[in-house]
């Protein structure tokens, strides 16, 4: 036990030991709900979006949360430096030789940790591929319900359901009729409670183009008079 404590409190293991204490403290805060395990991901993403490139993907850790990758990096580096420090004590080097070997252990521990975490991140991405984040474009092609009194080329709102069952109120617009076109039919006018189809998304205006939706024109399979999908109905006996 004495040899272990001596190595843990010696350079370079003491550096990673202090970092490991911080990591353990952070995960204890996460465990009691005082911190969020993804709290640093948004900060790193904001920095990389500004052109800094300081995200975990730039060092081969993409696809793994920053807190997890850094924690693993510190843990592996601490274990490597502790093992190297124990070997230094057994060798019995002193003076400048020991200082050079200690720096070599420090650098070797960092390289070992980087390689190990990079390999784990690669395996994680392989078996748990990341899903694309939700986008407003996911609503294109979905049926919506108009929630405003009318929909024009400059105003309108509708409620639409996402794939997971949640609903959202989105801005919608209806293409105006040309000056030489006939007046729209009653079923083509979108009012409160009407059913519409979101067929395009305008990124600049942040709204959806909507058109009247007629379930009878849906190309999906329908029940025909002869029975389900047009199959003949069975006779009575």
ABEGO torsion letter per residue (X at the ends): XAAAAAAAABOAAAAAAAAAAAAAAAAAAAAAGABBAAAAAAAAAAAAAAGAGBBAAAAGABGBBAAAAAAAAAAAAAAAAAAAAAAAAAAGBBEAAAAAAAAAAAAAAAAAAAAAAAAAAAAAAAABBBBBBBBAAAABGBBBBBABABBBAABEBBBBBBAAGBBBBBBBBBBBBBAABBBBBAAABBBBGBBBBBABBBAAAGBBBBBBBBAAABABBBBBAAEBGGBBBBBBX
